[in-house]
Amino acid sequence: VFGHSHIPWDSTAPGGLRLLNPGSPTDRRRQPYRTYMTAEIEGGALAGVTLHRLPQG
């Protein structure tokens, strides 16, 4: 999980490393929505990731 850019990102590198950036719930920068992520962990492993968009306004 990384941030700084405030730009949502979810990808997997060639070696299998999952790269997640939740965006930002307060500063959308150049993005159309403010965002955050939730992650589910099961048995010590990442089971799911959801990117949530907050209402505009």
N, C-alpha and C positions, 0 to 999 in steps of 0.2 A: 504494500500500500504506500503510495506516495501522493504528494499534493503539490503545493507551490503554484502550479500553473492555473489552478482552479478550473481546468478543462477535464470533463469526465472521460475516462479511458478504461477499457477492459480488453486486454489482449493476452495472448500466451506467446512467449518467446520461443524460438526454435528448440531450446533445451528443455522446454516444459515449464519454465518459470512464469507464473501468472502475475501480470502487472495490472494493478487497480489504482485508479485515481477517482475519488468520489465527487470531484467537482467542488462546489461550495454552496452551502445553503444561504450565504449572506452576500457574496460577491460573484455575480455570474460572468464577469469579464466580457468576452466576446460571444458568449453562449446565449441562446434564446431563453433558457430556463435556469433557475437556481436548483441545485441538485445535492443529493447525499446518497450514500450506499449503505445497505445492510448486508451482512454476510452470515451464513449459517455454517456452523462447524458440527460435524458428526464424527464421533470416533477419532477425534484429533485431526480430521482432514476437512478441507473446505468442501462443503456440500452444495452451496448455492450462493449466488450474489445477485442482488437486485438494486438497480439504479432507480431512485425515486425523484420525480420532478415535483417541485413546489409550484403552487399557483403563481401566475404572474401578478405583479402589482406592488 
